[in-house]
Amino acid sequence: MNPAPAPAPVRLSSVDAYRGFVMLLMMGEVLRLRSVARAVPESRVWQFLAEHQSHVEWIGASLHDLIQPSFSFLVGVALPFSIAARAARGATQARLTLHAAWRALALILLGVFLRSTGRNLTNWTFEDTLSQIGLGYVFLFALGFRPVRDQWIALGAIVAGYWAAFALWPLPPADFNYAAVGVKSEWLAAHGQTGLAAHWQKNGNLAWAFDTWWLNLFPREKPFLFNGGGYATLSFIPTLGTMILGLIAGGVLRSERDAGAKVRWCASAGVALLIVGAGLGWLGVCPVVKRIWTPTWTLYSGGWCFLLLGLFYFVIDAWGKRGWAFPLVVIGANSIAAYLIAHLFESFIQKAVVTHLSAGAFRVFGPAYATLLQGAATLAVMWLLLWWMHRRKLFLKV
């Protein structure tokens, strides 16, 4: 007689709420806080909010910079629960592996599709969040069946190996024409790196060199020379490190520890990673740069991810305060749909809102706040679409 399958794990509202918070930050770009800040330059409040709705130029982080690492981290957090749920429904490891491979391919191609919107030719580029997750997902899945010790070893190998690869890659010659790869002299004056940190210079590093070969293997409208933001395909490797941190965190949440111990573990891990990541950056070992996902960024952003996960878990699942988080859960439980709505339909919704409510309706507080109110109305419509899907249990999954 075969033993009964293990019960499916309970879905944690805190994980959905954290994911919803992250997606809300992304969808909230429609609020155009930088436009408000430019219109009201004397307001420190709007300047602060605009700063945290923008990516930093190179070193450091804003709240906006934590969106992608949080989303990637939560993929890892969810994996132990996903594996357990599918196993409880009778899925074999072989079937699970095939599903993981399919999911990885779908995420990669979905990212390419989104980057190709509005173009005359497929834009074969792999720095989109979904593509980055897809490129590392099969490796993450394999680690999901390994002991936590092996997960830590894999993380260490990725962080150390990726650091060494950049550090050993030869620097560009002294007369290297940075302007030809999209790096202006004034940008170099403000953000350029020297010494060991120069190995992580924008569009003059290993990942940029790889992309000038790799991306030109695909059909293109014109040869690839550089990415304007410095983003690169190889960032999927340290992004995998971020997902492994999430995998470890998911294991902690699924463990037999009591709720208080889980919160303390997340808080301790978060503080430790923040100190190590920021410390290595301050010492000049490796700059903390999100755009090329340096190893120190994996550690530093991972620290914030642990702290945020611990906070959401404490408030929602340990303390039991769930009601306030429902708007976030609506988004987080349907994150792929939220991602696609924000990327594909934002402009359509915003134009429709202006058409039916009139542009004048958004100038009630003056022209400085018109874009903010238009964005708020657009964001409300996007949330209502997700709420409609949530009520009908329509969840878009890959």
N, C-alpha and C positions, 0 to 999 in steps of 0.2 A: 504494500500500500504506500503510495507516494505521500510525503508529508504535505500539509496544507501550505500554500505560499504565504510568505510573510506579509503582514498587513502593509498597505501603502502608507508612506509617511504623510503626516499632516502638513499642509502647505502653510508656511509662515507668512502672516500678514506683514510682518516687519520687512521682509525681503521685497515683497511687492511694493510696499510703501516707499522704501529707499529707492527702488528702481523707478517708481513713479515720480519721486522728487527729482531724480536725475533727468528723466525725460521732460519734466516740466521746465527745468532750467533750459534744456535744448529748445523746446517748443516756445519758450518765453523770449527767444531772440526776436520774435515778431513784435515785441513791445518797443523795440528800437530805442533803448534807453540812452544810447550814445547821441541820438538826434535830440532828445530832450536835454541832455547835458550841454550840447552845443548851443541850444536855444536859451538855456538858463545858466550861463557860465559862472555866475556868482554863487550858485548853490553847491555847497560841498556835498550835500546828500546825493544829488543827482550825479555829481562827478564820481562819487564813491560807487554808486550803483552801476554806472556806466563802465567803470573800470573792471567791475566783477562780472560784467556781461561781455567782456572782451578777453581774447587770449593775450598773454604777455608776449612781447616780441621775441624773447629767447629764454633767458634764465629766470627762474622763479615760477610763481603760479598765482592765478586768480581763481575765484570760485568756478568760473567758466571752464578753466583748464581741468577741473576735476570731473567733468561730465564723462569724457571717454574712458578714463581709467576706472571710474565707478561702474560704468556699463560693462566693461570687460571683466572687472572683479566679480560682479554679480553673476556673470555667466559661470564662473568657477564656483561661486557659492551654491548656485542652483543645481550643479551637476550631480552631487551625491544624492540629492532628493529625486532628481529625474531618473537616475539609474535605479534607485530603490523602487520607485513607483512603477517603472516599466518591468522590472524583475518580478514585482508582486503580481503583475498581470500576465506573467508567464513567459516573457521575452527571454530568449537565450542570449548568451554573450555574443555569439556570432551575429545574431539579428541586431543587437544593440550596436555592434561595431559598424555594420552596414548602414544603419540609420545615422550614426555619427559621421560617416564619410559623406553620405548624401547631404546632411545638414551643413557640413563644412563647404562642400561645393556650392550649395545653394546660397550660402552667405557670401562667398567670394563673388559669385556672379551677380548677386543682388547689389552688392556694393559697386561693381563695375557698371551695372545698369543705371544706378542713381547718378554716378559721375558722368554718365553719357547723355543725360537728359538735356535736350535742346541742342545737341551736336549733330553734325552731318555724318559722323562716323563713330563707331564704338570707341570710347575713350578707355583704352586698356591701361588702367592705373589702379593701384591696390592699397592706397593709403586711407580709403574710407573705413570708418569704424567697423562696419559689417565684414568687409574683406579682410581686415586685420584679424578679427576674431576667427573668421573661417580658416585662414591660413594656419592658425595654431590649434584649431579645435580638436583635430584627431589626436595630436600629441597630448592635449589636456585630457581627453577622454581615456586614453591609455593609462595615464597617471591616476585616473579615478579608481582604478582597480588595484593600485599599488599601496603599500603601507605609507603612512604619513612621513616616515623617515625618508623614503625614496622621493617623495614630493619635495621635501626640503633640499635634498641633494640635487634634484633637477633644477630647483630655483637657484641654488648656489652656482651650479654649472652655467646656467644661462647668464646670470649677473656677471660672474667673473669672466666667462668666455667672451661675452659681448664687449665688455670693457677692454679686454686684452686685444681683441680684433681691431677696435678703433685705435687704441693706443699704439699698436704696432704698425698701423697703416701709415705710409709715408705722408708727410705734410705736403701741400702744394708748394711749388717753387716760389721764391721770393717775389718774382714778377708775375705771379698768377693773376689773371684778369678776372677779378670777382664781379665786376660790372657785367661781364658777358654771361654770368650765371645768375643774374638777378639780384646781386648783393651790392647796393649802392655804397659809395664811400662814406656818406653820413651815417648809414646803418652800421658800418664797420667801426666808425669812430665811437658810436654809442654802445654797441653790443659785441664788437669783435673780441676774440679770445686770443690769449698769448700763452706761451709755455705749454705744459701738458694739455691744458684745456683747449688749445688750438686744434687738437685732433677731433674735436666735436664742433668745428666751425660750420656755419651755415653754408650749404652747397660747396663744401670743400672737404668732405669727409668720406669715409668708406661707404656709407649707405647711398650718398649722392653718386659716387663713382659706380656703384653697382647698378643703380637705376639708369645711368646713361648707357649702360650695355643692355640690361634686361628689358627695359620698356621699349627700346628701339628694335627688339625682336618681333614686336607686334605691329600690325598695319596702323599707321598714324597719318594724320593730315599733314604734319610736319615733324621733323626729328625732335625727340625729347632732349632738351638741354638742361632743364632744371625745374624744380617745383618752387613756385613763388614763396610758399610758406616754409620751405625746407623739409616738408614731410617726405617720407621714404617708405618703400616697400619693406625693407628689412626690419622696420620697427615692429613687425609682427613677432619677432623673436623676444624682445623684452616685454612686449604686450602679453605674450604667453606667460612670462614671469608674473605679471599682474594677475592673470587668470589663475595661475597656480596658487598665489596668495589667497584668492577667493575660494579655490578648492579646499585649501587647508581650513579656511574660516567655515566653509560649509560642513566640513567634518566635525568641527567643534560644535556647531549648532545642532548637529545630528547625534552628538555624543550623549552619554548618560550623565554628564555634569549637570548640576542644578543651574537654574537660570542666573543666579548671582555669579557663579563661577564662570559661566560663559561670557557675561558682561565684563568681568574683570580680565579674562583672557584677552578679549578683543581690545580693551583699553590698554593693557600692558603691551600687547603686540603693536598697537598703533603708535604709542609713544616711542617705543624702541625703534621702529622703522623710521619715524620722523627724525629722530635724533641721528641715526646712522646715515640716512640719505642726505639730510641737510649738512651734517658734519663733513661727510666726504666731499660735498660740493664746496663748502667753506674752505676746506684744506687744499683745494685745487686738484684733488684726485680725479674728479669727474664732475662737470657742471650739471646742475639739475635743469634739464631741458625737456619739456613735454613734446615739442614739435618733432624731435628725432628720438624721443623715448629713451633717453640715456638710462643706464643701469641705476643711477642715483634717483632718476625720476620714478623708476619702478618701485624703489624702496620708499621714497618720500610720499608719492601719491598713494602707495599701498597703505602707509600709515594713516592717512586721512580716511581711506576707505574702511579700515578696521574701526576707527573711531566713530564714523558715521553709522556703520552697521551695528556696532555696539549700542549706540544711542537709540537707533530705531528699535532694536530688539528689546532694550530695557523698557522703553516707554510703551511699546505696543504689545509685545508678547510676555514680558516678565511682569510689568506693572498692570497690563490689561487695559490701557487707555487706547481703544481702537477707533472710536467713532470719528475723531477729528481727521483720521488718516484716510477715510473713505475716498475723497477726491483723488488722492495720490494712488490708492490701490486700483482705482478704475483705469488709470494710465499705466501703472506698472504691470498689471496683469495682462495687458495687451500691448507690450512695448514695441513689438515689430510693427503693429498697425499704427501706433503713435509715431514711430520713426518715419514710416512711409507717408502718412498724412502730412507731417511737417515738411518733408522734402518735396512731395509731389503736388500737394493741393493748397499749400499756404497762400500762394499768390491768387489762385482762383477764389478761395474763400474770402480773402481780403477785398478783392474787387467786388465780389457779390455783396459783401457787407456795406461797402460804400455806395454801391448802386441802389440798394434797397432802403438804406437809412439816410442817404445823402451825405456828401462831404461836410456840409455845414453842421451836421449833428455832432461831429467830433471836434468842433472848434468852440464848444460851450465854455471851456476854461481858457480859451485863447489859442492862437496858432502854435505856440510852443508845445502844447500837449496833444495836438491833433494826432500825431503818429502813435502816441502812447494809447489813446483811446481806441483808435482803429485796431491797434495790435491787441488790446484787451478784448475787443469784440470778436476778433478773429480767433484768439485763444479760447474764448468761451465756446465758439462754434466747434472747434476741434475737440474740446473736452466733451461737449454734448454728443458728438458722433461716437466717441469712445464709450460714453455712458450708455448710449443706445445699444452698442455692441455688447457691453457688459450685461445689461438687463436680459438680452437674448442669448447670452452665453456664446457669443461669436468671438472666438479668440484666434487670432492669426498666428500660426506657429510655423516654424521652419524645421 
